[in-house]
């Protein structure tokens, strides 16, 4: 129970507020509300200026708009919409660039089976496929977990180098000030030195690497080398190599031991075997280089030779097949590659001499410098062309995973660039497995569609469909439509819907090729099957706008913003708000979307979001920083996450270096499930931290969120050792509570939270700590202590404490009081889907059904209502309806708990094949889920009994 409470701890973190102990909230004027009639607004907007072009509009989305400080220029309201209003004709659903199966649960089950049954040395390949499958899901932690597993089971150096660099990129350490590309995180999993060690050792990847250990003393070796370099004399040597008039005295036996060609030359039937002096001037090695070769023939060490000498030895080793000397040179040169300059200067030597480790070391630098190295032509020339890929293949460094990694970054940087196309073409050339071909062909289709090369896009999409990726038929239909074949596109999607189990995205795509009521019918069906698709809401909202029903348009787009916040939907609502002259609402949404994407371009990519902020500011009430804190307090108390984000964005505009604000911004974004943006804010908080103890806390959260719990705890403890702070104690408490169910751990967590409360903090933050402390007290059955915590939290307007207090009342068998507490939360909170869900636990079945229906309507991604309704149906012996209820939700959210429950239902009905399939899919999402493993083993036993 304790674990369940603390998994929500991060999502309940409070925003920083005013510094005093008592806060008097302002009552700002609310935004103007719209009506469905519009009152002539449409006529007013028809004559907006179409030729308005602000000088500061940026044409590239990767540039940041610099606003003029303290601007007081008055902008006429008509100029706030220089590009007019959105129209339905310009709206199109997004075609996903990842793998998308028409039977996703079957795909998950298949991947799990193959991971369990394949040989150990082949596991990394299946984990890579799992990465591609998880790429399309909203939870990035699943992708990162698969990527770690692939690295864990990697065998050769090339795979280790690529996967370790990819793991580093997923954390975006390139954005952390003070970190270099070759810095080590302390574990073999991502250590650049460990990646250059060949061999299969999956158990060691999470061990501390050698980087943190004391360097080995090399003084004795140097002395030994100096002695051995001088040991060959006229008396000791029995032959000489003559180069440029110089004689290098050698021992014939030692030189012959270097390789079979040398042995044949010195002991075979060649004339050199009978000569004491051999002319070696035509073999591309200097006298100094040959002297080094003589030393190596005796010592088997490269020692402290200069770089150019080692390169000569490498060339000689290749020419005379001296494998041991080549390996030593290769390893030594690889150890010298520390930065981009080294890599660029040595990589061509490595490619020319087929030095596997040297090329791996250079490749590692190139990959760990991403994404900046993507813009370096001196780097990309080693990857982009077919000839470059062939050269890499000769050295053992061209693979599908390499080009998969590179092409994904290229697509993020610029979908339409030539580099993106070339890397995807190399990806296609590297594809061997069926899923690899599906991915490469499909992504080439997506990029060609973006580049408006519709014929090529159709060809690639159809190629992907031919190898089994049937979602690519959506892209093929779109390409046909763009080429003017609308009816052909409609027929293709119509046939698709007939051939496969209907999914929301199928009807969404077919709607593009319909008109009138038929289009709306398809869009409504799409929403019914998959309420998470944003395009149907956007289309319906813009349609209402075109009918001059702006208030209804806002209501429609609100339906998805309530549970799935995205920049495009916020932009649309801001557009509508401007049309209603609700400039406060518009500014709120623009600030929020800029928090999600700081480089967002508004109005079909024609105006930078920051510029629109400057245009809107003169039309709203201006706040100083103190007033912003009050506004933030007010919005937080009403659980208005988007409004809180907007206020924080405003505050950061006044004080961009405030790490505390960046941190609180990251917590809000996590609550909104915007993990990518949250991690970016957290990195900025770390970069702007002004003290060591503060920086350690932010680094701890970064490590925790990327799966490094022990390192996060170490950062928290180090921060506390420097200075006791609220955030350090809170981080430590959370990291401990989230991973342990032991009673003694609960006692320690209580102590940590009490220590946090003793540290200086603001009222809002203390409310959060009190709420979390109350949760732990409940787990320890200290209900009176929990009540005190929740009441104290409510006294400082921590509204979510109503939920904890309701839980206490319920445990005290005061069900009516629990229900009343949740009712208070519903009334106060703007985002109240979870409150409806929790209130259902404290009322009778009919009222619970009503509350859960409302919860699903507000947030269809919440899984408990589906599970509850399915359980009720099973209790009423309506098995088929119960399965259908779960299947509906699984269709758009393949959730572990939903799959486990459906598997249990199948098992109770004697359908053990379906039980096993759902268990395998669930275990693909979480291989360690004990209840599912038990059910899986039971189902497997029953199937085996039936077969016998």
WOBEL-V568316 format. One record per helix or strand of 2 or more residues. SS is the DSSP state (H for helix, E for strand). FROM is the first residue (numbers start at 0). LEN is the number of residues. If there is no record, write none. Layout:
SS & FROM & LEN
SS & FROM & LEN
This chain:
H & 1 & 5
H & 9 & 3
H & 40 & 5
H & 76 & 5
H & 87 & 3
H & 103 & 14
H & 119 & 15
H & 139 & 13
H & 156 & 15
H & 172 & 3
H & 193 & 3
H & 201 & 3
H & 209 & 3
H & 218 & 11
E & 238 & 5
E & 245 & 5
H & 251 & 5
H & 259 & 8
H & 270 & 4
E & 276 & 3
H & 280 & 3
H & 286 & 13
H & 306 & 13
H & 322 & 14
H & 339 & 13
H & 355 & 13
H & 371 & 4
H & 376 & 4
H & 385 & 9
H & 399 & 14
H & 417 & 13
H & 433 & 17
H & 453 & 13
H & 471 & 11
H & 485 & 14
H & 503 & 8
H & 515 & 14
H & 533 & 13
H & 549 & 12
H & 566 & 13
H & 582 & 14
H & 601 & 4
E & 606 & 2
H & 608 & 9
H & 624 & 13
H & 640 & 14
H & 658 & 13
H & 674 & 13
H & 691 & 14
H & 708 & 14
H & 725 & 12
H & 742 & 16
H & 762 & 17
H & 782 & 13
H & 800 & 11
H & 814 & 14
H & 832 & 10
H & 844 & 14
H & 863 & 12
H & 878 & 12
H & 895 & 13
H & 911 & 14
H & 929 & 18
